[in-house]
Amino acid sequence: MPDQRPFYVTTPIYYISGTPHIGHAYTSIAADVLVRTARAHGPARSLTGTDEHGQKVAAAAAAAGLTPHAYVDSLAPRWRALAPAFDARFDDFIRTTDPRHARTSLALFERMRANGDVYEGVYEGWYCTHDETFWPEAKLVDGRCPNPECRRSVEWLSEKNWFFRLSAYRDRLIAHFRAKPEFLRPQARYNEMMAVLEGGLEDLSISRSSFDWGIPLPGGGVIYVWYDALINYISALGWPDDPDGLYATFWPGMHIIGKEIARFHTLIWPAMLWSAGLPEPTRVFAHGWITVEGEKMSKSLGNVIDPFALIEEFGPDPVRYFLLREAPFGSDFSISVEKLRQRYNSDLGNDLGNLLRRSLAMLQKYRDGLVPQPSEGALQERLTDLPALVNEHVMCLRFREALDEIWTVVTYLNRTIDERKPWELYKHNRANELDALLYDLCEGLRWLSLLLFPYMPAKATEMWQQLGLDGTPERLWADELVWGRLAAGTQTNPGVALFPRLEPPAP
Ligand code: MSP
């Protein structure tokens, strides 16, 4: 597998006034699987955080009878708790109210102004506070926000603001999209953004002057919340001073986002960076939406899935597994507790959990739990290309395909047990064959725990330890995914079932 340059992945920063739900967890889990896989090859870093400025937050704070500062501080802990609840370990959590973020945002603004891309003007047009988006009259649908997920009423603004000469970057953006189709994936989002570019780009108002909850600009007004939010990806790296060398090491990185915010990340953000003389992100992946029985999750429909309730019922790892196995990462898909329960019992309980349980039980019975001499043969050959294949899938955000690939080994090992019948080998004293088979099972399980670690860190660690290995499977693949690393004589340590069967809920 090739050496990789330092790897950096981010999630969107979530609106602090929203409620954490399974959709937010989905993006954060995906970023975590990606960064854990990247870390198996070299230095890697991840970022998440909260988006805390803007008119919507100011209004919500006022409604709660709090200052905006007190309001956002009261909400930050529940967002901080979201990723750890799913065992997603981010290297940094940025809040746009952090002083470091204000410093970077103002420096970027000044750099762009010095380069002649920022000018003063009057914004006269519509604004959707829910989406924090400016909309020209012609784009409205029935006089409402044109975002099909929103369709709320919009308000008329007439404000003296700063503008970014975004229109000047259209040709460069088109050239960039053409030269690097992998810049934005999946293809459907790429096509959508190309169509936007072909329709033309207007300059963007990047400040607001009718309220003051934002990063104050010299001379008055505050930075427009989306302009401020996008900058988080480099303020967390310490640009421009870069005291810890993080920017120099990790930028440019890649962004994982939901499909509805592709325009901000792939048109506006690269242009902002270019304007300041900085490189654009390496890639943006705009994933699909989780729905509930095909419907958008919303408070008014009463169908919002509480991520913490799912953890309560299944534990974090099965939910991580389910979300990434259920559908290709670019597609919308519908979630239900019933589907989760089914996959838990079949894929995790019957396939993986049973494989571990019966392999270690047979080793216990026939060889006192001691790993035999390394075998050579079919499994070894089968596994040779697997790490590169899995890595390639994950790096291209084909999480489901990577799991499908890993599962071929689970299926193969289960089938081998059924076909070769170790109990018969034992009965007929075919000791060499039995040793080879038991070694294959244990070494195969060791590989599985390394490959599955990014998806199910706690369960993969349990597997690792039941195999009698120390520490965790968080290791460099180049060192560990080598056939025969499991030493003969290792004392295995069978434990409790990995995925105890879930009984159907009482009717
Ligand atoms: N604050 C902005 C992002 C600024 S990034 C510089 C924002 N916040 S948000 O709270 O609305 O979060 C949106 C993101 O949450 C989506 O882009 C996606 O990553 C995730 N999801 C929220 N709901 C989702 C689903 N129902 N399904 C899948 N992911 C969704 O937009």
Residues whose N, C-alpha, C, O or C-beta is under 5 A from the ligand:
A	BS01	MSP	P12 I13 Y14 Y15 G18 G23 H24 Y26 T27 D51 A229 L230 I257 G258 I261 G288 W289 I290
